[in-house]
Amino acid sequence: MKALIIKDLLFIKGSWKNLLVLFIGSLLISVALGNYLLAMVCVPVWLLASGINTFQTDEFYNTESYTLSFPLTRKKIVLSKYLFSLVMLVIATWIGLIIYAIVALIIRPGFNGLNTDMIKYLIMLELASLIVDAVFYPVIYKFGCEKSRLVLMSIIMLLLGIAAIISAYINTHDIKIDLTNFVNFIQDNGVFAVAGITIVTLIISYFLSVKFYKKKDY
């Protein structure tokens, strides 16, 4: 199982040039905006989203044909993907903190450009990225990479349609919604709330992925 995690890490290592370009681009935009949150979160979020890209790489190189020949159960093969995502969470957090320290020591922006609240936003965005991975993984194990895009796009369009209908209903009936308490709750407890949702989502996602992968024929 360790070999499977290392395989996916090597895939990330091979894309370091793309990460460098991504960081430079986000840094330049941050300098122009006078706010360095984008520079902090861009690379870490991309790293956490890379778990989905590893499925595409495995499919392209037909990795499953020899992975299943390993003395590993399908349950452990699935577990390796989730462990990879958790490893990337640790790596992404460290990279985000390093970027924060570099910007603070070298560029030295004011409070509006860089503050400790941004570390909280970094963690929340990373956890949100894990939730996205948790949603994608079972769908990919069920339908494969190509079909999963259509399935998830359909789900996204459905959710957007429902949101549009609700928004239109609220505007039509002139309904007033006070979001002050919600915003305050997110600011005070956002990290813990998103962490709780992430843990539950990952657990459900893992068991669904195992179920789908066990039924899959190669």
C-alpha positions as CSV (number, residue, x, y, z in Angstrom):
1,M,0.0,0.0,0.0
2,K,2.9,2.3,0.7
3,A,4.1,1.8,-2.9
4,L,0.7,3.0,-4.2
5,I,1.0,6.2,-2.1
6,I,4.6,6.8,-3.3
7,K,3.4,6.3,-6.9
8,D,0.9,9.0,-6.6
9,L,3.4,11.3,-4.8
10,L,5.8,10.8,-7.7
11,F,3.1,12.0,-10.0
12,I,2.9,15.2,-8.1
13,K,6.7,15.5,-8.0
14,G,6.7,15.4,-11.8
15,S,4.4,18.4,-12.0
16,W,6.6,20.8,-10.0
17,K,7.0,23.2,-12.9
18,N,3.3,23.6,-13.2
19,L,3.1,24.3,-9.5
20,L,5.9,26.9,-9.8
21,V,4.1,28.7,-12.6
22,L,0.8,28.5,-10.6
23,F,2.5,30.1,-7.5
24,I,4.2,32.9,-9.5
25,G,0.9,33.7,-11.3
26,S,-1.1,33.7,-8.0
27,L,1.6,35.8,-6.3
28,L,1.6,38.4,-9.1
29,I,-2.2,38.7,-8.9
30,S,-2.0,39.0,-5.1
31,V,0.5,41.8,-5.4
32,A,-1.8,43.6,-7.8
33,L,-4.8,43.2,-5.5
34,G,-2.8,44.0,-2.4
35,N,-4.1,40.8,-0.7
36,Y,-2.0,37.6,-0.5
37,L,-4.7,35.1,0.4
38,L,-4.7,33.8,-3.2
39,A,-0.9,33.2,-3.1
40,M,-1.3,31.3,0.1
41,V,-4.1,28.9,-1.0
42,C,-3.6,28.4,-4.7
43,V,-0.9,25.8,-4.6
44,P,-2.2,23.9,-1.5
45,V,-5.7,23.6,-3.0
46,W,-4.2,22.4,-6.3
47,L,-2.3,19.8,-4.4
48,L,-5.4,18.5,-2.7
49,A,-7.3,18.4,-5.9
50,S,-4.4,16.3,-7.4
51,G,-5.9,13.2,-5.9
52,I,-8.6,13.3,-8.7
53,N,-5.8,13.7,-11.3
54,T,-4.1,10.5,-10.1
55,F,-7.2,8.5,-11.2
56,Q,-6.8,9.9,-14.7
57,T,-3.1,9.0,-14.8
58,D,-3.9,5.5,-13.6
59,E,-6.5,5.1,-16.3
60,F,-4.1,6.4,-19.0
61,Y,-1.3,4.0,-18.1
62,N,-3.7,1.2,-17.3
63,T,-2.3,0.9,-13.8
64,E,-5.1,-1.3,-12.5
65,S,-3.9,-4.2,-14.6
66,Y,-0.8,-4.7,-12.4
67,T,-2.1,-3.0,-9.2
68,L,-4.7,-5.9,-8.8
69,S,-1.8,-8.4,-9.0
70,F,-0.3,-7.0,-5.8
71,P,-0.8,-9.0,-2.6
72,L,-3.4,-6.3,-1.5
73,T,-7.1,-6.4,-1.1
74,R,-9.2,-4.0,-3.0
75,K,-10.1,-2.4,0.3
76,K,-6.5,-1.5,0.9
77,I,-6.0,-0.2,-2.7
78,V,-8.9,2.2,-2.1
79,L,-7.6,3.1,1.3
80,S,-4.3,4.1,-0.3
81,K,-6.1,6.8,-2.3
82,Y,-7.6,8.3,0.9
83,L,-4.3,8.1,2.8
84,F,-2.7,9.9,-0.2
85,S,-5.2,12.7,0.2
86,L,-4.5,13.0,3.9
87,V,-0.7,13.0,3.2
88,M,-1.4,15.8,0.7
89,L,-3.4,17.7,3.4
90,V,-0.3,17.8,5.6
91,I,2.0,18.7,2.8
92,A,-0.4,21.4,1.5
93,T,-0.7,22.9,5.0
94,W,3.0,23.2,5.4
95,I,3.4,24.7,2.0
96,G,0.7,27.3,2.8
97,L,2.4,28.2,6.1
98,I,5.8,28.5,4.4
99,I,4.3,30.8,1.7
100,Y,2.7,32.8,4.6
101,A,6.1,33.2,6.3
102,I,7.9,34.1,3.1
103,V,5.4,36.8,2.3
104,A,5.4,38.1,5.9
105,L,9.2,38.3,6.1
106,I,10.1,39.4,2.6
107,I,7.2,41.5,1.2
108,R,5.8,42.6,4.6
109,P,2.4,43.7,3.5
110,G,0.0,45.5,5.9
111,F,-2.8,43.8,7.9
112,N,-5.2,44.0,5.0
113,G,-2.7,42.2,2.8
114,L,-1.8,39.4,5.2
115,N,-3.1,38.4,8.6
116,T,-3.5,35.4,10.8
117,D,-7.1,35.0,9.8
118,M,-5.8,33.9,6.4
119,I,-4.3,30.8,8.0
120,K,-7.8,29.8,9.1
121,Y,-9.2,30.4,5.6
122,L,-6.4,28.3,4.2
123,I,-7.3,25.3,6.4
124,M,-11.0,25.8,5.6
125,L,-10.3,25.8,1.9
126,E,-8.1,22.7,2.2
127,L,-10.8,20.8,4.1
128,A,-13.3,21.9,1.5
129,S,-11.0,20.5,-1.2
130,L,-11.0,17.2,0.7
131,I,-14.8,17.2,0.6
132,V,-14.7,17.6,-3.2
133,D,-12.3,14.7,-3.4
134,A,-14.6,12.6,-1.1
135,V,-17.5,13.3,-3.5
136,F,-15.4,12.5,-6.6
137,Y,-13.8,9.3,-5.5
138,P,-16.9,7.0,-5.2
139,V,-18.2,8.4,-8.4
140,I,-15.0,7.6,-10.2
141,Y,-14.8,4.1,-8.7
142,K,-18.4,3.6,-9.9
143,F,-18.4,5.1,-13.4
144,G,-14.7,5.7,-14.3
145,C,-13.1,9.0,-15.0
146,E,-14.9,9.8,-18.3
147,K,-18.4,9.0,-17.2
148,S,-17.9,10.5,-13.7
149,R,-17.4,14.0,-15.3
150,L,-20.8,13.8,-16.9
151,V,-22.4,12.5,-13.7
152,L,-20.9,15.2,-11.5
153,M,-21.6,17.9,-14.1
154,S,-25.2,16.8,-14.0
155,I,-25.3,17.0,-10.2
156,I,-23.7,20.5,-10.3
157,M,-26.2,21.7,-12.9
158,L,-29.1,20.3,-10.8
159,L,-27.8,22.0,-7.7
160,L,-27.3,25.3,-9.5
161,G,-30.8,25.0,-11.0
162,I,-32.3,24.4,-7.5
163,A,-30.4,27.4,-6.1
164,A,-31.6,29.6,-9.0
165,I,-35.2,28.6,-8.4
166,I,-34.9,29.3,-4.6
167,S,-33.2,32.7,-5.3
168,A,-35.9,33.6,-7.8
169,Y,-38.6,32.7,-5.3
170,I,-37.0,34.7,-2.5
171,N,-36.7,37.8,-4.8
172,T,-40.3,37.4,-6.1
173,H,-41.8,37.2,-2.6
174,D,-39.4,39.9,-1.2
175,I,-38.2,37.6,1.6
176,K,-35.6,39.1,3.8
177,I,-32.9,36.8,5.1
178,D,-30.5,37.9,7.8
179,L,-27.2,36.1,7.3
180,T,-25.3,38.0,10.1
181,N,-25.5,35.1,12.6
182,F,-24.5,32.6,9.9
183,V,-21.5,34.7,8.9
184,N,-20.5,35.2,12.6
185,F,-20.7,31.4,13.2
186,I,-18.5,30.7,10.2
187,Q,-15.9,33.2,11.4
188,D,-15.9,31.8,14.9
189,N,-16.4,28.1,14.3
190,G,-15.8,27.7,10.6
191,V,-12.7,25.4,10.9
192,F,-14.4,23.0,13.4
193,A,-17.6,22.9,11.4
194,V,-15.9,22.2,8.1
195,A,-13.6,19.7,9.8
196,G,-16.6,17.8,11.2
197,I,-18.3,17.8,7.8
198,T,-15.0,16.6,6.1
199,I,-14.6,13.7,8.5
200,V,-18.1,12.5,8.1
201,T,-17.9,12.9,4.3
202,L,-14.6,11.1,4.0
203,I,-15.9,8.1,6.1
204,I,-19.0,7.7,4.0
205,S,-17.0,8.3,0.8
206,Y,-14.5,5.6,1.7
207,F,-17.1,2.9,2.4
208,L,-18.9,3.8,-0.9
209,S,-15.7,3.6,-2.8
210,V,-14.8,0.2,-1.3
211,K,-18.3,-1.1,-2.2
212,F,-18.1,0.1,-5.8
213,Y,-14.5,-1.0,-6.3
214,K,-15.2,-4.5,-5.1
215,K,-18.0,-4.9,-7.7
216,K,-15.9,-3.6,-10.5
217,D,-14.5,-6.0,-13.1
218,Y,-11.3,-5.6,-15.0
